[in-house]
């Protein structure tokens, strides 16, 4: 697929199922991700792979985090939170391991990790997979970060769900690019 066609056709998958990318395909995906722009060559990106066999444990982590945030969460809410881990056969957690106090501002380090995540969102369909980028409360929860081996100062920029597309595409119409562009007149 032509690179520009890939970018123009990129969309989040509505539903994903097995199989997910193989270890070799994930290696290719990560090789592309580390080509993201990186001011200062800090390489702030960190990728944590949650494979099919680890999803139940990860579901427990995010459900426990919900219970800590909201002790009144119902059993149904707890189950919904747990089941988020089963949206796809592979979850890639993209984090920015930020270096505070460095001459490169934190926002640029997070932007670099976000660019790496976007590259993953393009590499997955280039290999024939669908992907969707989610965040939500677990991305900001210190207990989730700790369970994933991250420091509290690290930032989770996204949970990228990757697998084989099942079902249709999003019915949301795409915006017109020209609606977001102005030409500076000096």
Short mmCIF file of the C-alpha atoms (twelve columns), coordinates in Angstrom:
data_MODEL
# 
_entry.id   MODEL 
# 
loop_
_atom_site.group_PDB 
_atom_site.id 
_atom_site.type_symbol 
_atom_site.label_atom_id 
_atom_site.label_alt_id 
_atom_site.label_comp_id 
_atom_site.label_asym_id 
_atom_site.label_seq_id 
_atom_site.Cartn_x 
_atom_site.Cartn_y 
_atom_site.Cartn_z 
_atom_site.pdbx_PDB_model_num 
ATOM 1   C CA . UNK A 1   0.000   0.000   0.000  1 
ATOM 2   C CA . UNK A 2   1.219   3.471   -0.869 1 
ATOM 3   C CA . UNK A 3   2.212   5.424   2.278  1 
ATOM 4   C CA . UNK A 4   -0.042  8.378   1.513  1 
ATOM 5   C CA . UNK A 5   -2.999  6.089   0.748  1 
ATOM 6   C CA . UNK A 6   -2.373  4.385   4.094  1 
ATOM 7   C CA . UNK A 7   -2.493  7.710   5.935  1 
ATOM 8   C CA . UNK A 8   -5.571  8.897   4.050  1 
ATOM 9   C CA . UNK A 9   -7.455  5.692   4.770  1 
ATOM 10  C CA . UNK A 10  -6.406  5.302   8.428  1 
ATOM 11  C CA . UNK A 11  -9.293  4.812   10.810 1 
ATOM 12  C CA . UNK A 12  -9.837  3.144   14.139 1 
ATOM 13  C CA . UNK A 13  -11.176 -0.385  13.979 1 
ATOM 14  C CA . UNK A 14  -14.605 -0.914  15.500 1 
ATOM 15  C CA . UNK A 15  -13.981 -4.532  16.467 1 
ATOM 16  C CA . UNK A 16  -10.834 -6.640  16.597 1 
ATOM 17  C CA . UNK A 17  -10.306 -10.375 16.928 1 
ATOM 18  C CA . UNK A 18  -7.527  -12.953 16.696 1 
ATOM 19  C CA . UNK A 19  -5.065  -13.303 15.253 1 
ATOM 20  C CA . UNK A 20  -2.981  -10.376 16.309 1 
ATOM 21  C CA . UNK A 21  0.464   -9.594  14.986 1 
ATOM 22  C CA . UNK A 22  3.176   -12.200 15.467 1 
ATOM 23  C CA . UNK A 23  6.351   -11.471 17.416 1 
ATOM 24  C CA . UNK A 24  8.176   -10.809 14.128 1 
ATOM 25  C CA . UNK A 25  5.426   -8.433  12.971 1 
ATOM 26  C CA . UNK A 26  5.500   -6.621  16.318 1 
ATOM 27  C CA . UNK A 27  9.261   -6.233  15.890 1 
ATOM 28  C CA . UNK A 28  8.646   -4.549  12.521 1 
ATOM 29  C CA . UNK A 29  5.982   -2.339  14.053 1 
ATOM 30  C CA . UNK A 30  8.357   -1.236  16.829 1 
ATOM 31  C CA . UNK A 31  11.199  -0.717  14.356 1 
ATOM 32  C CA . UNK A 32  8.956   1.785   12.602 1 
ATOM 33  C CA . UNK A 33  7.825   3.395   15.867 1 
ATOM 34  C CA . UNK A 34  11.341  4.277   16.971 1 
ATOM 35  C CA . UNK A 35  11.714  6.350   13.808 1 
ATOM 36  C CA . UNK A 36  9.409   8.936   15.410 1 
ATOM 37  C CA . UNK A 37  10.725  12.490  15.705 1 
ATOM 38  C CA . UNK A 38  12.773  12.804  18.882 1 
ATOM 39  C CA . UNK A 39  14.167  16.226  19.788 1 
ATOM 40  C CA . UNK A 40  17.370  15.753  21.755 1 
ATOM 41  C CA . UNK A 41  17.519  12.018  21.005 1 
ATOM 42  C CA . UNK A 42  16.093  11.247  24.431 1 
ATOM 43  C CA . UNK A 43  14.205  8.227   23.093 1 
ATOM 44  C CA . UNK A 44  11.400  8.677   25.603 1 
ATOM 45  C CA . UNK A 45  9.192   5.983   24.090 1 
ATOM 46  C CA . UNK A 46  8.508   2.760   25.922 1 
ATOM 47  C CA . UNK A 47  6.315   -0.038  24.626 1 
ATOM 48  C CA . UNK A 48  4.708   -2.681  26.834 1 
ATOM 49  C CA . UNK A 49  3.117   -5.613  25.024 1 
ATOM 50  C CA . UNK A 50  0.142   -7.360  26.587 1 
ATOM 51  C CA . UNK A 51  -0.377  -10.581 24.647 1 
ATOM 52  C CA . UNK A 52  -3.511  -12.702 24.514 1 
ATOM 53  C CA . UNK A 53  -2.490  -14.812 27.495 1 
ATOM 54  C CA . UNK A 54  -1.884  -11.756 29.671 1 
ATOM 55  C CA . UNK A 55  -5.197  -10.031 29.047 1 
ATOM 56  C CA . UNK A 56  -7.049  -11.482 32.052 1 
ATOM 57  C CA . UNK A 57  -4.312  -10.324 34.426 1 
ATOM 58  C CA . UNK A 58  -4.299  -6.870  32.814 1 
ATOM 59  C CA . UNK A 59  -8.103  -6.770  33.070 1 
ATOM 60  C CA . UNK A 60  -7.690  -7.439  36.787 1 
ATOM 61  C CA . UNK A 61  -5.225  -4.563  37.098 1 
ATOM 62  C CA . UNK A 62  -7.541  -2.030  35.483 1 
ATOM 63  C CA . UNK A 63  -10.612 -3.337  37.338 1 
ATOM 64  C CA . UNK A 64  -8.748  -3.099  40.665 1 
ATOM 65  C CA . UNK A 65  -7.727  0.445   39.756 1 
ATOM 66  C CA . UNK A 66  -11.379 1.310   39.121 1 
ATOM 67  C CA . UNK A 67  -12.332 -0.120  42.531 1 
ATOM 68  C CA . UNK A 68  -9.661  2.077   44.187 1 
ATOM 69  C CA . UNK A 69  -10.858 5.168   42.283 1 
ATOM 70  C CA . UNK A 70  -14.535 4.399   42.894 1 
ATOM 71  C CA . UNK A 71  -15.278 2.041   45.806 1 
ATOM 72  C CA . UNK A 72  -18.977 2.232   44.904 1 
ATOM 73  C CA . UNK A 73  -18.476 0.840   41.363 1 
ATOM 74  C CA . UNK A 74  -21.053 -1.847  40.647 1 
ATOM 75  C CA . UNK A 75  -20.205 -5.415  39.682 1 
ATOM 76  C CA . UNK A 76  -21.334 -4.608  36.133 1 
ATOM 77  C CA . UNK A 77  -18.992 -1.590  35.980 1 
ATOM 78  C CA . UNK A 78  -16.138 -3.715  37.318 1 
ATOM 79  C CA . UNK A 79  -16.811 -6.366  34.672 1 
ATOM 80  C CA . UNK A 80  -16.934 -3.754  31.880 1 
ATOM 81  C CA . UNK A 81  -13.585 -2.376  33.040 1 
ATOM 82  C CA . UNK A 82  -12.053 -5.869  33.193 1 
ATOM 83  C CA . UNK A 83  -13.391 -6.713  29.734 1 
ATOM 84  C CA . UNK A 84  -11.568 -3.752  28.151 1 
ATOM 85  C CA . UNK A 85  -8.499  -5.993  28.174 1 
ATOM 86  C CA . UNK A 86  -10.274 -8.271  25.693 1 
ATOM 87  C CA . UNK A 87  -10.903 -5.680  22.969 1 
ATOM 88  C CA . UNK A 88  -8.066  -7.145  20.893 1 
ATOM 89  C CA . UNK A 89  -5.595  -10.026 21.006 1 
ATOM 90  C CA . UNK A 90  -2.651  -7.652  21.487 1 
ATOM 91  C CA . UNK A 91  -2.457  -4.446  23.484 1 
ATOM 92  C CA . UNK A 92  0.551   -2.175  23.165 1 
ATOM 93  C CA . UNK A 93  0.861   0.319   25.976 1 
ATOM 94  C CA . UNK A 94  2.796   3.335   24.714 1 
ATOM 95  C CA . UNK A 95  4.425   5.396   27.429 1 
ATOM 96  C CA . UNK A 96  6.691   8.406   27.580 1 
ATOM 97  C CA . UNK A 97  9.498   7.883   30.061 1 
ATOM 98  C CA . UNK A 98  9.976   11.571  30.619 1 
ATOM 99  C CA . UNK A 99  13.111  13.231  31.889 1 
ATOM 100 C CA . UNK A 100 11.940  16.158  33.972 1 
ATOM 101 C CA . UNK A 101 14.338  19.043  34.307 1 
ATOM 102 C CA . UNK A 102 15.999  18.265  30.972 1 
ATOM 103 C CA . UNK A 103 16.479  21.072  28.460 1 
ATOM 104 C CA . UNK A 104 13.991  19.255  26.184 1 
ATOM 105 C CA . UNK A 105 10.563  20.159  27.600 1 
ATOM 106 C CA . UNK A 106 8.332   17.363  28.883 1 
ATOM 107 C CA . UNK A 107 5.686   18.247  26.292 1 
ATOM 108 C CA . UNK A 108 8.171   17.458  23.491 1 
ATOM 109 C CA . UNK A 109 9.013   14.122  25.081 1 
ATOM 110 C CA . UNK A 110 5.329   13.223  25.281 1 
ATOM 111 C CA . UNK A 111 4.852   14.430  21.705 1 
ATOM 112 C CA . UNK A 112 7.634   12.076  20.595 1 
ATOM 113 C CA . UNK A 113 5.949   9.112   22.323 1 
ATOM 114 C CA . UNK A 114 2.645   10.155  20.732 1 
ATOM 115 C CA . UNK A 115 4.326   10.260  17.318 1 
ATOM 116 C CA . UNK A 116 5.630   6.735   17.967 1 
ATOM 117 C CA . UNK A 117 2.087   5.646   18.848 1 
ATOM 118 C CA . UNK A 118 0.734   7.164   15.631 1 
ATOM 119 C CA . UNK A 119 3.418   5.324   13.696 1 
ATOM 120 C CA . UNK A 120 2.218   2.069   15.283 1 
ATOM 121 C CA . UNK A 121 -1.328  3.027   14.266 1 
ATOM 122 C CA . UNK A 122 -0.083  3.219   10.662 1 
ATOM 123 C CA . UNK A 123 2.248   0.216   10.749 1 
ATOM 124 C CA . UNK A 124 -0.473  -2.150  11.998 1 
ATOM 125 C CA . UNK A 125 -2.762  -1.671  8.958  1 
ATOM 126 C CA . UNK A 126 0.276   -1.705  6.664  1 
ATOM 127 C CA . UNK A 127 0.723   -5.294  7.886  1 
ATOM 128 C CA . UNK A 128 -2.977  -6.071  7.471  1 
ATOM 129 C CA . UNK A 129 -4.202  -5.477  11.033 1 
ATOM 130 C CA . UNK A 130 -6.710  -3.114  12.521 1 
ATOM 131 C CA . UNK A 131 -5.931  -0.892  15.471 1 
ATOM 132 C CA . UNK A 132 -7.616  1.481   17.867 1 
ATOM 133 C CA . UNK A 133 -6.025  3.964   20.294 1 
ATOM 134 C CA . UNK A 134 -7.670  4.346   23.714 1 
ATOM 135 C CA . UNK A 135 -6.746  6.078   26.939 1 
ATOM 136 C CA . UNK A 136 -9.277  6.641   29.734 1 
ATOM 137 C CA . UNK A 137 -8.757  6.680   33.480 1 
ATOM 138 C CA . UNK A 138 -6.353  3.680   33.557 1 
ATOM 139 C CA . UNK A 139 -3.826  5.695   31.531 1 
ATOM 140 C CA . UNK A 140 -3.567  8.218   34.353 1 
ATOM 141 C CA . UNK A 141 -3.830  5.846   37.297 1 
ATOM 142 C CA . UNK A 142 -0.583  5.502   39.290 1 
ATOM 143 C CA . UNK A 143 -1.389  1.908   40.299 1 
ATOM 144 C CA . UNK A 144 -1.793  0.899   36.654 1 
ATOM 145 C CA . UNK A 145 1.523   2.564   35.829 1 
ATOM 146 C CA . UNK A 146 3.220   0.697   38.684 1 
ATOM 147 C CA . UNK A 147 1.701   -2.636  37.612 1 
ATOM 148 C CA . UNK A 148 3.099   -2.028  34.111 1 
ATOM 149 C CA . UNK A 149 6.570   -1.269  35.475 1 
ATOM 150 C CA . UNK A 150 6.365   2.460   34.854 1 
ATOM 151 C CA . UNK A 151 7.277   5.283   37.195 1 
ATOM 152 C CA . UNK A 152 4.585   7.603   38.459 1 
ATOM 153 C CA . UNK A 153 6.148   10.460  36.427 1 
ATOM 154 C CA . UNK A 154 5.955   8.440   33.210 1 
ATOM 155 C CA . UNK A 155 2.989   9.180   30.983 1 
ATOM 156 C CA . UNK A 156 0.884   6.547   29.272 1 
ATOM 157 C CA . UNK A 157 -0.051  8.140   25.958 1 
ATOM 158 C CA . UNK A 158 -2.246  5.280   24.848 1 
ATOM 159 C CA . UNK A 159 -3.408  1.704   24.948 1 
ATOM 160 C CA . UNK A 160 -3.187  0.544   21.334 1 
ATOM 161 C CA . UNK A 161 -5.432  -2.415  20.619 1 
ATOM 162 C CA . UNK A 162 -4.254  -4.433  17.605 1 
ATOM 163 C CA . UNK A 163 -5.802  -7.436  15.880 1 
ATOM 164 C CA . UNK A 164 -7.657  -8.639  12.849 1 
ATOM 165 C CA . UNK A 165 -10.524 -6.366  11.842 1 
ATOM 166 C CA . UNK A 166 -13.988 -7.808  12.322 1 
ATOM 167 C CA . UNK A 167 -17.054 -5.975  11.112 1 
ATOM 168 C CA . UNK A 168 -17.371 -2.639  9.419  1 
ATOM 169 C CA . UNK A 169 -15.809 0.749   9.698  1 
ATOM 170 C CA . UNK A 170 -16.687 3.751   11.783 1 
ATOM 171 C CA . UNK A 171 -19.735 5.654   10.512 1 
ATOM 172 C CA . UNK A 172 -18.185 8.942   11.665 1 
ATOM 173 C CA . UNK A 173 -17.555 11.203  8.675  1 
ATOM 174 C CA . UNK A 174 -14.040 12.497  8.206  1 
ATOM 175 C CA . UNK A 175 -13.471 16.226  8.535  1 
ATOM 176 C CA . UNK A 176 -12.379 18.325  5.607  1 
ATOM 177 C CA . UNK A 177 -8.700  19.148  6.041  1 
ATOM 178 C CA . UNK A 178 -9.166  22.644  4.639  1 
ATOM 179 C CA . UNK A 179 -11.418 23.466  7.618  1 
ATOM 180 C CA . UNK A 180 -8.336  23.260  9.852  1 
ATOM 181 C CA . UNK A 181 -5.880  25.186  7.706  1 
ATOM 182 C CA . UNK A 182 -5.130  28.878  7.516  1 
ATOM 183 C CA . UNK A 183 -2.434  30.642  5.584  1 
ATOM 184 C CA . UNK A 184 -0.547  33.133  7.651  1 
ATOM 185 C CA . UNK A 185 -0.568  36.539  5.992  1 
ATOM 186 C CA . UNK A 186 2.417   37.874  7.874  1 
# 
